[in-house]
Amino acid sequence: MTSDPLPTLVAAVAGPSRRRVLGTSGAIVAGALAGGVPAGVWSPRPADARPTETAPVLYRRQVRSVSPGQVFGVSGAGFATAAQARVWPLRGRDANSAPAKPPHDARPLDVVGVTADAVVLRAPAGRIETAFAVYVSSGDGRAWSRPFVVNTPDPWYLDMPSASAGDEVTVYGNDLQVGLARPTVTLTRHGLTRSATVLKADRYQIRFEVPKGLNGDCTVQVSTGPAGARVTSSLRLPVVARAAAPRHEIDAVRDYGADPSGQQDSTAALQAALTAAAQARGGARVRIPAGTYTLTSKLRLPDGNGPIVVQGAGQDRTKLRMSAEVNWSTDLPRNAPTDMYAVDSADDYGMLYLAPGDTPTEVRGLGFDTNERRMVAIELDTRNNATIAQVTVENPLYPDDVWLYVGTFAIFGQNLRNLTIEQCDLHAGNGAFFVAVTDVRVQDNTFRLVYPRNPADPNNPEHQADNDGVKVWGGRRLTVRRNRFGRGSDEFYYARAVQTGALRLPSQVAGVEDACGIEDCYYGENLIVDAGQPAGNCGEALVGDQINSAQGGRRPLPVSAATSTTISTTLVEFVMDDAKLDPIGTTVIILAGTGIGQLRKVVANTATTLTLDEPWEVVPGTDSVFVVCATQQRELYVNNTIRSTPKYVGNYGASVLCIAAGNDFDSAGAVNANPPGFDWTGVSFISVMGGKDFPVIDVSFYNQVRDNRITGGLATLMYDDFTTLSPSLPPQPLMRGNVLAGNQVSNAASAVRLGTPYVINQPVGVMAELTVVTGNTGPGTVNTVQDIPWNHTVYDGPAGDFTDAGTNSIIA
């Protein structure tokens, strides 16, 4: 494999200019354009010698947000000569119907720089952001690219899989509100259109009320108002009739003799009530009156013949408590650092088990106390359409002679769809742990988190806490909002509020269309306090961690052949029909060569060929190199408040099209706080390389770190070498097209760091390309520090505020 030879990034040649270009040595060439084109920079040919140009191609799947007057980069292909650009405001038009060529009233747009596969532009100045279409020509102005739309609505997902008239539903995505105009939402079914009432809106969400008069599968349209644009999205919202209430009422005390005094074992009585509710035609409500109910084994709720509600008198009034006479879960060894990461009907891990099924189920108004006898309070095993509300769990501790890596759990769910956890008080090691889930909402809860071991304590298998408020191993359409995460002990600590990653979502569990790592997520409006402990690698606020991948994934692969919708390699063989290892749902990323920078999802495969979700914009060639990753993709870390937490918001590992924006991060007072400006404090996206027999890589493409307020930290993009590296390292970039814009940093040496000085082995080749740094402010003498060899960085600011160890950078 060879490195992709990129031409030098150049400034637009338009006469004298204040711009400064960084040459291949990285040294600043002051006033380089004032006396002509500097040596080594492409120069245009005379007009009469110029052949007819081929229109460039601008990729759709990349960053499409920009503030007025700021520079932005666009990846594509065919920029063989100096480029021209035109801009055309959309102003209420449909973004999907922008003219194929620039209209006559399109205006020139400033071209800051160009390579063979990217162009850097400056957005029109103005007081507010507006939606517009960009067109680029490679030089002669006769062949123009198709439109690239900017600041237009990009709806990602709906937080509900279905809804009824009058329900509140939120659409999440990017650029849903741009400027000052209030966005609108309409729903259409067979030509019948209804306008929804918008209840709340910002750039990343619109909450609306489902209108009356519709029934069935509706198309969702979003508009950003007169100054913006509208889109008819691919999102569908099934509007259904409101579910009927359960037909039957069961009182666990009156009808089955459960003892509310706690003196007698109520296990058999409560189990009989749950079994009767599942068997009742039309469903049943099981009422458990106020009191304390002693359990000696796990309760099991089967699937039912109608909706089931298990309802106490209140989370502080009705309590289920494990008997002190019950042994610690016998399925778990006491003397080994073993945790459980799956549940079934026969295990003795939990207190209440919701068996596989689709019956709408609620558990409401109850308290659970494991009494140091169980690892988890509530288990959900392939139980779809469930709600856990106004529930308290007490499960912070476990016996001193038990070894656990992550501690206890309040709620554990696997292989499920459509779950709501709301208004709960969860006092445990882990609040909620999910494996392979879709359509999950965790909202308005209090998490009191505790890992009841210190590094020197007996039976502490790790020198760090590794527990989380919410942990997800494989999921899609996850919403974690308006929660409070904090310590549940004055003595002990917790590792982080939210961690996602670790496991690929199996296609056989959730369906091919949902197979992925972590995708379409919102972590917003949460309060996070005091994560971390005095020693160890913990203390992240919100972090996407590494994800395992398909067989043959996470390594650079040469292209042996490609068509408009496929890509092939002979270096590895992909697994067929295996939910854990096949590549369905993973993302193909072109790292180098023809088509560099394109992203596609895998929908089918043979041993050597991957079929993709839509055609390539540029078909890769045999000079191309690609990687197959189960990624963190389209995640929103927005508008969170983080206090006294030493590490970061962002992703560690493969990350694509994610956004960290509007967060207020202050590490002051953190336990084991990193020094001000430490690389991993603040908001970060981190790419990873390792491996022994061959390189194993996690890439970061087209992520945004923007408009955050960071005290005692940085806005960063970093490379991390975490294992002994193989002798042959990939020369392809691990990062491309990432943006750091508008961040306000204080109590730090600089506002932005690109790279890190702490790598074990200095890598070879290009680590990053087309990174855009613009509009960041900080108190340091240098605004942005770039530590390792990154190519074609675009820094929008004074040359003296940029310390550069890269090549071919540009000061805009």
N, C-alpha and C positions, 0 to 999 in steps of 0.2 A: 504494500500500500504506500502511496506517496501523498505528500501534502498538496492541497489545492493551491496553486500559485496565484495569489490575489494581486491584481494591479494596485498601485499606490492610490490611496484616497486623496482626491484633489479638491481644491476649492473651485467654485465657478469662476471661469475666466471672463471677466467683464470689466477690465480696466483696473485702475488703482483701487485697492481695498485695504481695510485695516486687518483682515484675517491673517492668521499665522498658521502655517502648515508645519507639522512635525515630519522631518525626513526619516529615512529608514534607520538612522542611528538613534532616533528618539529626541535629538536636540531640537530646540525651538529655532525655526528660521524666521527671524523677526522681519516683518514687512516684506515677505517673500514675493508677494504679487505686485508690489508697487513698481518694480522694474521689469516685469514680464514673468513668464512661467519659470519656476525654479528647476534646476537640473533634476532629472529622474521623475518628473511629473509629466503626465501625458499632455501633449499639445495638439489642438485641433488642426486638421488639414485644411488647406484652402477650399473654399466653397466649390469652386469649379472642378476640384479633383475628388470630391466626396461622392461615393456611390450612394444609391438609394438605401436608406437604413431599414432594418427590420424592427418592428415594434417591440419594445421591452415587454416583459411579463412581470406583473406585480402580484405576489402571493397574497391570498386572502387571509390565511390563518397566521396572523402575527399581531403585534400591537397596533391598535387603530385609534389610540387616544392621544390628544395633544392639546396643550394650553396655548392661548394666543401668543404669537411671537416666538414660541419655542422651537428648537430644532427637533426633528424626528427622523428616524431611519426607516426605510422600506426595503425589505429583501425581495429579490426577484432574479431575473436573468435577462441578458441581452443588452446590458448597458456598456456597449463596447467603446463608445466615444463620449465626449462631453454631452450632458443631458440638458434638455429643456423640460420645463414643467408648467402645467396650467392648473388653476384651481377654479372650481365652480361651486358656489354655495347651493345647498340643497333646499333650505328654507321651506320646510313642510312637505317636501316631496318624498316619494317612496324611495328609500335608499337602494332597493333592489332593482329600480328602474332608471338609474342614472344613464344618460346617453352613452353609447359605446365609444364615441369620440368627443373631444372637448367642444362644447357649444361655442357659438361665435362670441358670446359675452364672457367666456372664461378668461381669467386674468393670469398674467405670468406669475409664477411662484419661484422664490429664490432657491436656487440649487447650491447647496453648501459643499457637497462633495459627491463623488461617484466612484464605484469600483465595478468590476464585471458583474457582480451579483448583488449590488446594493446601491441605493441612492439616498443621500441625506438632504432634507429640505427644511425650510423654515416656514412655519405656519404663519398665516396672515395675522397682523397685529390687530388688537381690539381689546375691548374691556371685558367681553364675555366670550365664552367658548361657543362656537357654532359648528354645525355639521357641514361638511363639504366633500366634494369628489376631487381626486387628484388624477391627473393624466401626465404621463412622462413619455418623451420622445428621446431616442438615442442621439439625436443631433440635428437632423435636417428639418424636423418639424412636420414631416409629411406622414410618418408612421407613428401612431400614438398607441400607448398601452390602453387596455380596458380600464375603466374607472376603479380607483382604490378609494373606498369611502372612509371618512375619518369622523370621529365623534358621533357616530350613528348608533342607534340602539342595537345592542347585542344581547338579546335574552338567552340565558343559559338553561334555566330550569324553573319549574313551579314547585313550591314547597309542599303541595298536596297532590296525590295521584288522581283524586277526583274530589268533587265538591257539590254542594247543593245551593240553591238560590238563597242569598243572605249570608253565606259563609264568607269569611275573610281568607283570601289567598294571596300569597306573595310571589311575584316573579323576580328572580335574581339574575344578575348579569352585569354587563359593563355599559357605561354611557346611556343609562336608562333615563337620566335627567341631565341635560346639558344646558348650561345657561340658567336663566331665571324663569323660563316658562314652565308651567306645571304640565307634566306628561299626562297622556290619556291612555286608557286601555279599552279595547272593544273585543267582544266575543261574537263569532259568527258560526252559524250552523245552517247548512243548506240555503245560503243566501239571506237568512234572517240574521240581522246584526243588532246587538245591544251594547250600549255604552255602560261600562262599569264605573262605579263611584270610587275614585282614588282616595284612599285614607291616609297614606304616607308615601313619600317618595324622596329618593336621593339618587346619586349617580349609580348606585349598585342594587337598588331594590325599589319595587313599587308594590305596595299593599293595596288591594282593591276588594270591593264587595261584589260577589257574583250576582249579576242582575237576574230578575225574574223573566220568565217567558222563553227560556231555552231549556232543551232537554237533549242529551246525547253528547257526542264528541264534538267539541267546539274548537275553532281555530282562534289563537290569541294574537291580536295586533297591538303593538306598542308604538306610541308617537311621543316625541320629545317636545312637541309644541311648535309654534310658528318659526322660531329661530333654528329649529332642529330638523329632524327627519322622522319618518315613520317606517316601520318594517312589519310585514306580515310574517311572523316567525313560524318555525316548524313545530312550535309547542302546541300540544293539544290538551285541553282540559275537559274530561268527561263530566258533564253536569247531570247529576243523578237525583232521584227522589230521596228525601231525608229518611234515614233508617228508622224503622218502627222501634218503639220501646219494647223491652222484654215482656212477654205475656204473663209470666208467673212470678210470684213473690215467695221466697223461701227465707225463713228466719232460723239461723243456725242454732239458736238457743231454744226457741219455742218448739221447732219442728224436729230437731235432732239431738237436743240435750247437751250442747256445748256448754262448758263451765266458764263463765266470765270472771270467776274469782281467781282463777289460776291454780286452784288447789288440785284439781283433777286433770288428767290427760285428756285434752280435747281433740286429739289428732283424728280419731275414728269419726267423731261427730262432724267435724268440719269437712273431712273427706267425703262423708256421705252427702252432705249438703252440696258440695261441688259436683259430685257425680250426678246427683239428681238434676242440677241446673243444666249440665251438659246434655242430659237425656230429654229434657222438657221440650216439647214441640213449640216453636215460637219463642224459645229462649226463656231465661229466668234471671231475676235479681236475687243474689244471696246477700241478705243483710246479716252483719255480725255486730251485735249491739256493743255498747261501750263496755270495757273491761279488759282483763288480761287473760289470754288463752295460751295454755301450755302445750307445746308440741314435742313429740319424741321422735318423729320422722318427717320426711318431706311430704307436703301436700301436692297432689297432681290434679290439674284442671284439664280434662280432655276437650277435644273439639266438640262443638255443640250443634243442636238443631235450630239454633236461632241465637240472637245476641245474648251475651252473658255479662252481667255486672256483678263484681264482688265488692261490696260496699260496707265500710265500717262507719262508725259514728263520728270519725274525725281522726286525723293522723296522730293526734296526741291523746285520743280517748279510747280507741280500739287498738290493742297491741297483741301481736302474735310473738311468743317468746319461746325459744328452744329451752328445753329442760336442762337444768344443771347436771342431771344424771346421765345425759347423753354424751357419748364419747365424741372427740374430734373426728371429723370425716375420715372414715377408715380407708376410703379409696386413695387417700393421699399419704405418702410416707412422711414420717415425722422427722427423719434424719437426713433428708436430701433436699436440695433447693428446687423442688418440683412444684409447678403450678398447673392448674388445669386451663385448657384453652378450648374446651368443648364440653357440652352437657348432654345428658340423655335421661330417660325416664328412670333408669335403674341406679343412677349415681346417688351418693349421699352428700353432695356438695351444698345443696341449697335448702330453702324452706318452702318455697312455692314454685312449682314447675308448670309452665304453660306448654302443653303438648302440641305437636304439629297440627295445623289447621288454619282455616280462613275465616272462621266465625268472628264477627266483631266482638271484642272483649275489652272490658274495663276493669282495672283494679284501682279502687279509689277510697281515700279516707281511712287508711290503715297505717299502723306502725309495725315494723319488723325488728326484732332484737335477736341476733344470732347467739348472744350470750357466750361468745368465744367458742362456739361449738360447730359453726359452719363457715365455709369459705365465701359463700355467696347467699344473698337473701332471695332474689327473684331470678328465675331462669326462664328464658324464652327460647324455645327450640323450634325453629321453622314455624313460628306462630305469627301469622300475618294479621294486620288490621287490629292492633292492640293499642290500648292507652293505659298508661300508669300515671295517675294524677293524685296530688295531695297525699303523697305517701312519705313516711319517714322511715329511714333505715339506720339502725345502730349496728355497725359491724366494723369498728375501728381496730380491734385487737384480736389476737389469737394466741394459743398457748406458747409459753416461753420455749418449749423444746421442739417447736415446729419451724421448719425452714421454708420460707416462701420468697420468691424473687420479687414479685410485684405486690404482695400483700393481699388483702381481702377485696371483695367486690360487693357493691350494693345491688347492681343489676348486670346480668350477663345475657346477651342475645346473639343468636347465630342464624344465618341462612333465612332471613326474614325480610318482609316488605311492610311498609306502612305502619310505623311505630311512633307514638308520641309519648314523651316523658316530660311532664310539666308540673310546676308548682310543688316539687318534691324537696325534701331536706335529706340529703344523703351524706351520712357520716361514716366513712369507710376508707379503706386504702384506695380503691378505685371506685369512682361513682358509677360509670357505665362503660362496659367493655363489649364491643360488637365485632363479630366476624362475618364477613360476606353479607352485607345488608344494603337495602335500598329504601329510599323515601323515609328517612328517620328525622324526627324533630326533637331536639332537646332544648327546652326553653323555660325561662323564668324559674329556674331551680337554684337552690343553695347547695354548694358542694363544700363539705368540711372534710378535708383530705388528710390522711395520716399514714405514714409508713413507720410502724412502731419498732424501729431498730435504729441504732447508731452504728457507725462503722466498727467500733470496738466491742459491740455487744455479742454474746454467744448467739449462735444460730442466725447470724446475719450473712447470707451467702454472697452478698455483693457489697462493695465499698461505696454504695450509692443507693439512694432511693430510686425506684423505677415505677412509680405509681402515677396515675393520671386521673383527672376529673372525668374526661371522656377519652377513651382509646378505641380506635377503629382499625381493624385489619381487613381492608377490602370493602369499599362502599361507594355508593353513588347517590346523589341527591340527599346530602346531609345538611341539616340546618341546626346550628348550635348558637343560640341567641339569647341575650338578656339574662345570662346566668351570672351568679357570683361564685368565684372559685377562691377558696382560702384555706388556711391551715385548720385542722381539726384538733390540734394539740398545742400546748405551750412548749412541749419538750421535743416533739418530733415534727417531721416535715413532709413535703410532697414534691415530686419531681417536676410536674408540669400540669397545666390546666387541660390542654388538648394535645393528643398525639395521634396522627394518622399514618397509615402505611403498612409495612411489614408483610402483607399477604395480598396476593392477587385475587380478585373476586372471580370465582369459578363461573364459567359460562353455563354449566349444566344446572347451577343453582338458581341464577337470576335471569337466564336467557341471554342469547348471543348479544342482543342490543345493549345489554347492561354490563357486559363483561369488561372489567377494567381494573385498575389499581384503586386510586381514589379520584373521583371526578364529580364535578358540579357540587360545590360545597360553599356554605356561607358560615363563617365564624365571626359574628359581629355583635357589637353593643354589649359585650361581656365585661365584667369587672374581675380582674385577676390580681391577687395580692399574695406576697410572701411565698412564691414558689422557690424551691431550692433548699439545700441543707449545707452544713458547714464544710463538708468534704464531698468530693465526687463530681461526676459529670452530669449534673442535673440543674434544674432551674430555668428551663425554657418556659415561655408563656404559652405560645401556640406554635406547634411545630409539625410539619410533615416530615416523617422519617423515611429511611430507605425502604424500598419495596422489592420483594423477590420478583422474579420474572419468568417468562416462558423459557423452555429449553432453547439454548442458543441466544438468549437475550443478554442485554447489558454488555455486549462486546462488539467491537467494530467488525462489520461484515462487508466484504467486497461484493459489488453487484455483478452477477454473471449474466443477467438478462432482465429486461423490464418491458412491459406494455403500458398502455394508458391507465390500466387499473391493477397492475400486478408488479411485484418485484421479486427477484430470485437471487439465491446465492448457493454456491457449492461448498462453502466452508463448513456449514453445519447442516444437520437435519432437524427439522422441527417435528415435534411430537404431534400425532394425530389423535383426536377424540379423547383427550385427557384433560379433565377440568382443572387440574393443578398446574400443568406444564404446557398445554397447547397455547399458541400465540393469539388466539381469538380475543379481541378487545384490547390488545396492547397497541402501542403507538409506534409507527415507523418514522424515524427522524433521519433525514439526509444530512450527514455530517460534512461531506466534502465532495467535490467533483460536480458534474452536471446536476442541476436541480438542488444544490445545497440550500438548506434552510426550510425545506418543505416538510409538512407533517401530515400523516394519514393514519386512520384507524384500521386494524386488521379485522375483516369479517369472515374470512375462510382461509384455509391453508392446505397445502400438500407438504411433503417432506422438505421441499426446497423452495416452494413458491408461496407468497403471501398475496391474497386478494384484498383489495382496499375499499374503503367506504365511498370514495369518489375518485374521479380521474385525476391524475397528476396535472398540474399546470405546466410543468416541464418534465418530460419523461426522463428519469435518470439513465445514465450511460454506464458502460463498463469501467469508466474512470471514477464512478461514484462509490462512496462508502456510506453505509447506513448502520443504525443501531435499532434494536427492537426493545422497547421498555414498557413495563407497566408503570405508569407515571402518576404523579400528583398533577392533576390537570383541571384547569378552570376552577380554582379555589379562590375565595374571597376572604382575606383577613382584614376586616375593615371596622373602623370606629370602635375599637376596644380600648379600655383604660387599663394599663398595666402598671402596678406599683410594687416597689421593693422586690423586684425579680431580676436576677443577675444576667439572664441570657436572652434569647431572641424570639421574635415573631418571624415566621417564614419557613422555608423548606430546606431540608438536608437530604439531598439526593435528587433523583430525576424529577424535574419540575417543568411544566409547560403551561403557558398562558394563565399564570396565577397572578394575583394582585394583592399587595399589602398596602393599604391606604388609610389615611385618616386616623391611625392609631396614636394614642398618647402614652408614650413609654417613658417611665422614670425608674431607674435602677437604684436610686438613693435609698439607703437603709437595707439593701438586700443582704441576706445571710450569705457569707462567702462571696460578696459582691466582687465582680471583676473590676479592675481599675478603670477609671473613666476613659472611654474611647476604645476599650478592648474590642477586638474584631467581632466577637460573637455576641456582643451586647447591642441591642437595638433591633433593627429589621434587616434580615439577611436572606439571601438565597445562595445555597452552597452546592457546588458540584463536587463529585467524589470520584477518585480514581484509585484502583488497587488491583490486586490479583497477583498470582504467582506464575501459573502456566500460560496465561494470556491476560491482557488488560481487561479489567471489569470497570465499567464507567457508568456514571449517572450524570445526565446532562441537564442544563437549565437553559431553555429557549423561550424567549418572548414573555418574560415575566416583568412586572412593574412594581417598583417600590416608590410610592409617590405620596406627597402631602402628609407625611407623618411628623409628629412632634416627639423628638427623642432627646432625653436628658441623660447624660452619662453613657452614651452609646453612639453608634454610627448607623448610617444606611450603607449596607455592604453587599457586594457580590464576591464570593470567595471560592477558592479551590482548596480541597482538602485531600491530602495523601494519607490514607488511613491504614495501609498494610504494606508488607514487603512487595515492592513492585516487580513485575516481570522485566526481563532485559529489554524487551521490545515494547516501547510505549507508543500509543497512537498519536500521530501528529495532528489529528483532526481537533477542531475546537470543541470544548465541553460546554461553552456558553455562547449564545448568539442572540442578538436583538433584544437584550434586556434594557430596561429604562429605569433610571433613578432620577426623579424629578420633584422639585418643590418641597423637599424635606427640610425641616427646621431642626437643627441640631445644636445642643448646648452642653457645656461641661465635657468637651471632648477635644482631642487634638486636631481633628478635622471633621468635616461633615460626611465625607464619603471615602470608603476604602474599596479599591478593586484589587482582588488578590489577597494574599496573606504572606507575611514573612516567615511563617511557622511551618512550612512544608518540610517533610522528612527528606525527600529527594526532589531536587529542582526538576520539573518536567521539561520535556523537549517539545518542539513544535508549537503550534498556536493554541493557547488556552481559551481565548475568547475573541469574538469579533462583533463589530457593530454595537458596542455598548454605548448608550446615549446617557450623558450626565448633564442635567440642565436645571437651573433655578434652585439649587440647594444652598442653604445658608448655614453658617456655623461660625464659632468664635475663633477657630484656629487660624494660624498664619497661612496655612495651605488648605484650600477647600477640599481638594480631591487628591488622594494618593493612590497610585497604581504601582503595585509591587512587583508583578511578574509579567512575563512577555505576553501581553494581549495586543492584538492587531486591530487597527482601524477603530479605536475608541474616539468618540465624538464628545468633546468637552465644550460646553457652551458657557464661556466665561473668560476672564483675563488669564493670559498665559502664565503669569507668575503664581496663580492659585492652583496650578496643576503640576504635581510631581509625577513623572512618567518613566516607567521602565519598559514600556511597550514599543511598538513600531508602527509607523504610518498613521499616527494619531492626528487629529485635527482640532484646532482651537477655533471654534465658530464665533 
